[in-house]
Amino acid sequence: MHTVNSRLMTIVIASFYLAITPLARAQAVSDVPQKATPKPVKGVKKITPVSQIATLPDLTPEQLALADRVSLGKMPCELATFVNVKPDPVGPGRFLLELGYQNAAQKVSKKFSMVPVVSLTGALRLEDQSAGAVWIQLGNKSMLMDQKAGHRLADACVSADQAIVAKALERNPVPGLLDAPAALQAANSQGTDADAKELAGAVPAPK
């Protein structure tokens, strides 16, 4: 009799254990903290895959040769402005040009992506065709033109090398057309015409 009771007790305990085990396991799983789904962070720009970035056209050998002559660095200009020219990492022969203001609180700087353009006048010329900006580099100064609006954004911008040329011209100015010999008059006249054509090409004539 005692043996039968022991067996019945064992069966009851085993049945009770089998009944509560699934419940205990379910409760244990529910108690485990679930990882929250990360929410997208506002203000973060999506990175465009390299495969979707438009391929820039290759520059010609003439453009690459002109790129070697471009003056780099920060250059002071008239009217409390400056221009900073530096190579564009997207490819050789391309440049990033920033137009800044000494009083940055009033005006926001402008940035342009520029490439050399072959000029018939011989002046070194960079253009951002989409923005309509033209950078003209002469021997003693440079200027930034807004071709669409038809006015200058910055004038008399001078690099270190251009400052040397400007001082040399001050010490040895080019003779005027009335004082120079006939041959020099013709050369100066051609140079003046070339500069006029360059500026006329950069800024459209008023309608």
Secondary structure, DSSP 8 states (H G I E B T S, - for coil): -HHHHHHHHHHHHHHHHHHHHHHHHHHHHHHS---------TT------GGGS-------HHHHHHHTT---EEEEETTTEEEEEEE-TTSTT-EEEEEEESSTTTS--EEEEEEEE--TT--EEEEETTTTEEEEE-SS-EEEEETTTTEEEEEEE--HHHHHHHHHHHHS----TTTS-HHHHHHHHHHHHHHHHHHHHHS----
